[in-house]
Amino acid sequence: MTANRLVLTLLFVFVLSVTLAAPPPYRWKIRVSVSPEMRQSFQKGGRLLLHITSQRDREPRTRSEITIGITPENWDGTRSFVIDTRAKTLRATGLDKPLEKPDAKYCFQVVYKQNPDDGQENVPGNLYSHIDSVLLTKKLSLQLTLNTLIEPVPVIAHKLVKLITIQSKLLTAFRGRPGQLKAAVLLPSGYYDNPAKSYPICYRIPGLNGRYTAVNTVFGNKDFADWWQSGQAPQVIYVFLDSQGPYGDTYQVDSENNGPCGRALTEELIPEIERQVGYNPASRKRFLTGNSTGGWVSLALQIFYPDFFDGTWSYSPDPVDFEHYGLINIYSDKSVFYNRYGYLQPGRRTTNGEPTFSMRDWIANENTASRTNNYLISGGQFGAYNAVFGPKGKDGLPSLMFNPDTGEIDHAIARQWEKYDLKKVLETNWSTLGPKLQGKIWIWMGDMDGLYSNVATRYLEKMLNKTENPKSDAKIRFTPMAGHGQEWSDKAVLTMIAEKTK
């Protein structure tokens, strides 16, 4: 065994023993009940998440210093369930650290994740409690009641905003229950004055776990709304897509776990949208854009459907090369928690390069959020990655590409991610994909990306620069010292589309 392998092995053993064996310093018992009004909305098999914070300017469920997660067995909501911090089936983050304000009152709030169609926490269909505040002691008893159902967010009411909802036959057949697809369409200012005109259309893919209701934020911005309605804005139909999925973001592509999401998008939702808004596919002005996760998806859809889409503007895409999955090579590295030198692998950083969050901490948070006690169904970034990129496991759930407690990579699973490794897909299939992608790829990346995704984009650029027959004309722009999504702009994208379609 080499010295590096020995160091990593010892680190794995240490982390595993700390994660599974060390008792928390506090013995708290939080009794959770369901209010009579919420009993009808309650569904068995969900995940209880207790959030604790000393901050008074936000609800604990939106951000907290301490999060405790547990999946109650056979709980039907008619009786109380006790969250005991010494329970063996409990996961927690922040509970092993000294309190930030030991003499202050802390706010407690509990959420019950139960929506089977959405892996996220603060989403429609889930329940949460009122907020209670107490002075923390080593022993504590508290009662919280799940008394509020999170309701769907309505789309802004405006003549230029159109909501489109369909029931997907493809997703319904795959999931065995009704599968809906939704989109919000922002129509150009001249749309109703030119009813026979076929406008260019752009599909805007949201960032991680984003929703079609992002139209509310964009069009709710007065500067953007005034510009859009002034007649000076490009006359483009702007479509806000939705990424909802049972394991988190579906990434809008076909996968073993989420089902035929790419086919449902291109064969069901997009044709219906374009039928309702009068887009003419023969005009060849169907575009894509997105930032972060949306950056990866917009690029992936252009690559996987090179004839269907006519160009993409991709900002800060998630790793497009899995040999540089952040700072990890999933095909050869031993761990996602420690690098080959035995140091903690950072997951995030500032634009000055200072690490702010380790991969181990990141996965600990997702383990806490998931009803399986690992990141598998967390609804977070790595829960989503596993569902999208990996095969289905023997239990019918997504497979785990790495161990949730040690970070050790399962290379047999990692190799099955290759079909979503965009650099490998392009490299392997350039003779057929290259001609179809000419004039269709535009990518922006900050060279101090907070998630280290710029590294993968740099290697994609190197590969594209070496292409022949044809020589790639992809436009990839890097901004020195810029962070993740720093130059993302709806206005900029729409303006570039207008220039392209002149």
C-alpha positions in Angstrom: 0.0 0.0 0.0 1.4 3.4 -1.0 1.8 6.2 1.6 -1.0 8.2 0.0 -3.4 5.2 0.0 -2.6 4.5 3.7 -3.3 8.1 4.6 -6.7 8.1 2.8 -7.6 4.7 4.3 -6.9 6.0 7.8 -8.9 9.1 7.1 -11.9 7.1 5.9 -11.9 5.0 9.1 -11.6 8.1 11.2 -14.4 10.0 9.5 -16.7 6.9 9.6 -16.1 6.4 13.3 -16.8 10.1 14.0 -19.9 10.1 11.8 -21.5 6.9 13.2 -20.1 6.6 16.8 -19.6 10.0 18.4 -22.7 10.9 20.5 -24.0 14.5 20.2 -23.2 16.7 23.2 -26.9 17.6 23.7 -29.9 15.5 24.7 -32.9 17.2 23.2 -36.4 15.7 22.8 -38.6 17.6 20.4 -42.2 16.4 20.2 -43.7 16.9 16.8 -47.4 16.7 16.2 -49.7 17.3 13.2 -52.5 19.8 13.7 -56.0 18.5 13.1 -56.4 20.8 10.1 -53.3 19.2 8.5 -54.1 15.6 9.1 -55.9 15.3 5.7 -52.8 16.6 3.9 -50.3 14.4 5.8 -48.6 11.6 3.9 -46.7 8.7 5.4 -43.0 8.1 4.8 -41.7 11.6 4.8 -38.6 13.2 6.3 -38.7 15.4 9.4 -36.2 18.2 9.4 -35.6 20.3 12.5 -33.9 23.6 12.0 -32.3 25.7 14.7 -30.9 29.2 14.4 -29.9 32.1 16.6 -30.8 34.5 13.8 -34.1 36.4 14.0 -34.3 37.9 10.5 -35.3 34.7 8.8 -37.3 31.5 9.2 -35.1 28.7 10.4 -36.3 26.5 7.5 -34.7 28.9 5.1 -31.2 28.7 6.7 -30.0 27.4 10.0 -26.9 26.7 12.0 -28.2 23.3 13.1 -30.3 20.8 11.1 -31.5 17.5 12.4 -33.1 14.9 10.1 -35.0 11.7 10.8 -37.5 9.5 9.0 -40.2 8.3 11.4 -41.2 4.7 11.0 -44.9 3.9 10.6 -45.9 7.4 11.6 -49.4 8.3 10.5 -49.6 11.7 12.0 -52.4 10.9 14.5 -49.9 10.8 17.4 -46.8 12.8 18.3 -43.4 11.8 17.2 -40.4 12.5 19.3 -37.1 13.7 17.8 -34.4 12.4 20.2 -30.9 13.7 19.4 -29.5 10.5 20.7 -31.5 8.3 18.3 -29.3 6.1 16.1 -31.3 6.7 13.0 -30.8 10.5 13.2 -28.6 12.6 11.0 -27.5 16.1 12.0 -25.2 18.9 10.9 -24.0 21.6 13.3 -25.0 19.6 16.4 -21.4 18.6 17.1 -20.1 22.2 17.1 -20.1 24.8 19.9 -23.0 27.1 19.9 -22.4 30.5 18.2 -24.4 32.3 20.9 -24.4 30.1 24.0 -26.4 32.5 26.1 -29.0 33.5 23.5 -32.4 32.1 22.6 -32.5 29.9 19.5 -35.4 29.6 17.1 -36.8 26.1 16.3 -38.9 25.1 13.4 -39.7 21.7 11.8 -40.5 20.8 8.2 -42.0 17.6 7.0 -40.8 16.6 3.5 -43.6 14.5 2.0 -44.1 15.5 -1.6 -43.3 12.4 -3.7 -42.9 14.4 -6.9 -40.4 17.0 -5.6 -37.2 16.3 -3.7 -36.9 19.8 -2.2 -37.9 20.9 1.2 -39.6 24.3 1.0 -41.9 23.4 -1.9 -45.7 22.9 -2.3 -47.1 19.9 -0.6 -44.8 19.9 2.4 -45.7 20.9 5.9 -44.0 23.1 8.5 -44.5 24.3 12.0 -44.7 27.6 13.8 -41.4 29.0 15.2 -40.6 28.6 18.9 -37.6 30.1 20.7 -35.9 28.8 23.8 -32.7 29.2 25.6 -30.6 26.1 24.7 -29.4 23.8 27.5 -27.8 20.4 27.3 -31.2 18.9 28.1 -34.3 20.3 26.4 -37.9 19.3 25.7 -40.0 21.2 23.3 -43.4 20.8 21.4 -43.7 21.8 17.7 -46.8 21.4 15.6 -47.0 21.0 11.8 -49.7 23.4 11.1 -49.0 24.9 7.7 -49.2 23.4 4.2 -46.9 25.0 1.6 -49.2 26.1 -1.3 -48.3 26.4 -5.0 -46.9 29.8 -6.1 -49.1 31.5 -8.7 -47.6 33.0 -11.8 -47.7 36.7 -12.2 -50.9 37.9 -13.8 -50.1 39.9 -17.0 -51.3 39.7 -20.6 -47.7 39.0 -21.7 -47.4 36.0 -19.3 -48.9 32.7 -20.3 -48.9 29.5 -18.1 -48.8 26.2 -20.0 -49.4 22.9 -18.2 -49.6 19.4 -19.8 -49.9 15.9 -18.5 -47.0 14.0 -19.9 -47.9 10.6 -21.2 -44.2 9.6 -21.2 -43.6 10.5 -17.6 -46.9 9.2 -16.4 -46.2 5.8 -17.9 -42.7 5.8 -16.4 -43.7 6.9 -12.8 -47.0 5.0 -12.6 -48.7 8.2 -11.5 -49.7 11.5 -13.3 -46.7 13.4 -14.4 -47.2 17.1 -15.3 -44.9 19.5 -17.1 -45.2 23.2 -16.7 -43.8 26.3 -18.3 -44.3 30.1 -18.1 -44.1 32.0 -21.4 -43.1 35.6 -21.6 -44.5 37.0 -24.8 -42.8 39.9 -26.7 -44.3 43.3 -26.5 -45.5 43.3 -30.1 -47.0 39.8 -29.9 -50.7 40.8 -30.0 -50.2 43.4 -32.6 -48.7 40.8 -35.0 -50.8 37.7 -34.5 -49.6 36.0 -37.7 -45.9 36.5 -37.0 -43.6 33.6 -36.0 -41.1 35.0 -33.4 -37.8 33.4 -32.4 -38.2 31.4 -29.2 -35.7 30.8 -26.4 -36.1 28.2 -23.6 -34.6 29.4 -20.3 -33.5 26.5 -18.1 -33.4 27.4 -14.4 -30.5 27.0 -12.0 -30.6 24.0 -9.6 -34.1 23.1 -8.6 -35.5 26.2 -10.3 -39.1 26.6 -11.2 -41.1 28.1 -14.1 -42.2 30.7 -11.5 -38.9 32.4 -12.1 -40.8 34.5 -14.5 -42.2 36.3 -11.4 -38.7 37.4 -10.4 -37.6 38.4 -13.9 -40.8 40.2 -15.0 -41.4 41.4 -11.5 -38.2 43.5 -11.8 -39.4 47.0 -12.8 -36.3 47.8 -14.9 -36.6 44.5 -16.9 -40.4 44.9 -17.2 -40.2 48.4 -18.4 -37.5 47.5 -21.0 -39.5 44.4 -22.1 -42.7 46.4 -22.7 -41.0 49.5 -24.2 -40.6 48.0 -27.7 -36.8 48.4 -27.4 -36.4 44.8 -26.1 -35.8 42.0 -28.7 -39.0 40.5 -30.0 -38.4 37.0 -28.7 -40.7 34.5 -27.0 -39.0 33.7 -23.7 -40.0 30.4 -22.1 -39.3 29.6 -18.4 -38.9 25.8 -18.0 -39.3 23.8 -14.8 -36.8 21.3 -13.3 -39.0 19.6 -10.7 -38.3 15.9 -10.0 -38.8 13.3 -7.3 -35.0 13.3 -6.6 -34.4 17.0 -7.2 -33.5 18.7 -10.5 -34.1 16.4 -13.5 -31.6 18.2 -15.7 -34.2 17.9 -18.5 -32.5 14.8 -20.0 -33.5 11.2 -20.2 -32.2 9.1 -17.3 -32.8 5.7 -15.7 -34.2 7.2 -12.5 -36.1 10.3 -13.6 -37.4 8.8 -16.8 -37.7 10.2 -20.3 -37.4 13.9 -19.3 -35.6 14.9 -22.5 -38.1 13.1 -24.7 -41.0 14.6 -22.7 -39.6 18.1 -23.2 -38.8 17.8 -26.9 -41.8 15.6 -27.9 -44.6 16.8 -25.7 -44.0 20.1 -23.9 -42.2 22.1 -26.5 -44.5 21.1 -29.4 -47.5 22.2 -27.2 -45.9 25.5 -26.2 -45.0 26.3 -29.8 -48.5 25.3 -31.0 -50.1 27.7 -28.5 -47.8 30.7 -29.3 -47.6 30.1 -33.0 -43.9 29.4 -33.4 -42.9 28.1 -36.8 -40.2 25.3 -36.5 -39.2 25.8 -40.1 -37.8 29.2 -39.1 -34.9 27.5 -37.3 -34.9 30.0 -34.5 -35.3 27.7 -31.4 -32.7 28.6 -28.8 -31.6 27.6 -25.3 -30.1 29.5 -22.4 -29.4 29.0 -18.7 -27.0 29.7 -15.8 -25.3 27.2 -13.5 -27.3 23.9 -13.7 -29.2 25.7 -16.4 -25.9 26.3 -18.1 -25.1 22.6 -18.2 -28.6 21.7 -19.3 -28.8 24.2 -22.1 -25.4 22.9 -23.4 -26.4 19.3 -22.9 -29.7 19.7 -24.7 -28.0 21.3 -27.7 -25.5 18.4 -27.8 -28.1 15.6 -27.3 -30.6 17.2 -29.7 -28.3 19.0 -32.2 -30.9 19.2 -35.0 -33.8 20.2 -32.8 -32.2 23.3 -31.2 -30.5 26.1 -33.1 -28.1 27.5 -30.6 -27.3 27.8 -26.9 -26.0 30.5 -24.6 -24.6 28.7 -21.6 -23.4 30.5 -18.4 -21.3 28.9 -15.7 -22.3 25.3 -16.6 -21.9 22.6 -14.0 -18.9 20.3 -14.8 -18.9 19.4 -18.5 -16.0 17.0 -18.0 -16.1 14.4 -15.2 -12.3 14.1 -15.1 -12.6 17.5 -13.6 -15.8 17.2 -11.6 -15.0 20.3 -9.6 -11.5 19.2 -8.5 -12.4 15.5 -8.6 -11.6 12.9 -11.3 -14.5 10.5 -10.7 -12.9 7.8 -13.0 -9.6 7.6 -11.1 -9.7 9.4 -7.7 -10.3 7.3 -4.7 -12.5 9.7 -2.7 -14.6 12.8 -3.2 -13.9 13.9 0.4 -10.1 13.9 0.2 -7.7 14.7 -2.6 -4.8 12.6 -3.6 -2.6 14.5 -1.2 -4.8 13.6 1.8 -6.3 17.0 2.2 -10.0 17.8 2.6 -11.5 18.4 -0.9 -13.1 21.9 -1.1 -16.5 22.2 -2.6 -16.9 25.9 -2.8 -14.6 29.0 -2.7 -14.7 32.8 -2.8 -13.5 34.7 -5.9 -10.2 35.2 -4.0 -9.8 31.4 -3.9 -10.5 30.9 -0.2 -12.3 27.6 0.4 -15.6 28.1 2.3 -17.2 24.6 2.3 -15.7 21.1 2.0 -17.2 18.3 0.0 -17.5 16.3 3.3 -19.6 19.1 4.8 -21.7 19.4 1.6 -22.6 15.7 1.6 -23.3 15.7 5.4 -26.0 18.3 4.7 -27.5 16.2 2.0 -27.4 13.1 4.1 -29.4 14.9 6.7 -32.0 16.1 4.2 -32.7 12.7 2.7 -35.3 10.2 4.0 -32.8 7.4 3.2 -30.2 8.9 5.6 -27.8 9.4 2.7 -27.7 11.9 -0.1 -29.7 9.6 -2.4 -33.0 11.4 -2.0 -31.7 14.7 -0.6 -33.2 16.8 -3.4 -29.8 18.6 -3.4 -27.0 18.8 -5.9 -25.5 15.4 -5.4 -28.8 13.7 -5.0 -29.8 15.1 -8.3 -26.5 14.2 -10.0 -26.9 10.5 -8.9 -30.4 10.3 -10.1 -29.6 11.9 -13.5 -26.2 10.5 -14.3 -26.2 7.1 -12.5 -28.0 3.8 -13.0 -31.0 2.6 -11.0 -30.1 0.5 -8.0 -31.4 -2.9 -7.1 -33.9 -1.3 -4.6 -35.4 0.8 -7.4 -33.7 4.0 -6.1 -30.8 5.8 -7.7 -27.4 4.2 -7.2 -24.7 5.8 -5.0 -21.6 6.9 -6.9 -19.7 7.3 -3.7 -20.0 6.3 -0.1 -22.0 8.9 1.9 -19.9 8.5 5.0 -16.3 8.0 3.7 -16.6 9.6 0.2 -15.0 6.5 -1.4 -15.9 6.4 -5.1 -17.5 3.3 -6.6 -15.7 3.3 -10.0 -18.1 0.8 -11.5 -20.9 3.3 -11.0 -18.7 6.3 -12.0 -18.0 4.7 -15.4 -21.8 4.6 -16.1 -21.9 8.4 -15.8 -19.8 8.7 -19.0 -22.8 9.1 -21.3 -23.5 12.5 -19.6 -19.8 13.6 -19.6 -20.3 16.3 -22.3 -16.6 16.5 -23.2 -16.4 12.7 -23.8 -19.7 12.8 -25.8 -18.3 15.5 -28.1 -14.8 13.9 -28.3 -16.3 10.5 -29.2 -18.9 11.6 -31.6 -17.3 14.7 -33.2 -17.5 13.4 -36.8 -21.3 13.4 -36.6 -22.0 16.1 -34.0 -19.4 18.6 -35.1 -21.1 19.6 -38.4 -24.5 19.9 -36.6 -23.1 22.1 -33.8 -21.4 24.7 -36.0 -22.5 28.2 -35.0 -24.6 26.9 -32.1 -22.4 27.0 -29.0 -21.7 30.0 -26.8 -20.3 29.6 -23.3 -19.4 32.0 -20.6 -17.4 31.1 -17.5 -15.8 33.0 -14.6 -12.2 31.8 -14.0 -12.8 31.9 -10.2 -16.0 29.9 -10.4 -17.2 29.3 -6.8 -17.8 25.6 -7.6 -14.5 25.1 -9.5 -16.5 24.4 -12.7 -14.2 26.6 -14.7 -11.6 23.8 -14.6 -13.9 21.4 -16.6 -14.8 24.2 -19.1 -11.1 24.9 -19.7 -10.5 21.3 -20.6 -13.6 21.3 -22.9 -12.2 24.4 -24.6 -8.8 22.5 -25.1 -10.6 19.6 -26.7 -12.7 21.8 -29.0 -9.6 23.7 -30.1 -8.1 20.4 -31.3 -11.1 19.4 -33.4 -10.9 18.9 -37.2 -13.5 18.2 -39.9 -15.0 20.6 -38.9 -12.9 22.8 -36.7 -15.2 23.9 -33.9 -16.4 27.5 -34.0 -17.8 27.3 -30.4 -17.4 30.6 -28.6 -16.1 30.2 -25.1 -15.3 33.2 -23.0 -13.6 33.3 -19.6 -13.6 36.4 -17.3 -10.6 36.5 -15.0 -11.4 36.6 -11.2 -15.2 36.4 -11.9 -17.3 34.1 -9.9 -20.1 31.6 -10.5 -22.8 33.2 -12.8 -21.4 36.7 -12.1 -22.2 37.9 -15.7 -25.5 36.1 -16.2 -28.1 38.4 -17.6 -31.5 37.8 -19.2 -31.1 41.1 -21.1 -27.7 40.1 -22.5 -28.9 36.7 -23.7 -32.0 38.2 -25.4 -29.9 40.9 -27.0 -27.5 38.3 -28.4 -30.4 36.3 -29.8 -31.7 39.4 -31.5 -28.3 39.9 -33.1 -28.1 36.3 -34.3 -31.6 36.4 -35.8 -31.2 39.6 -37.8 
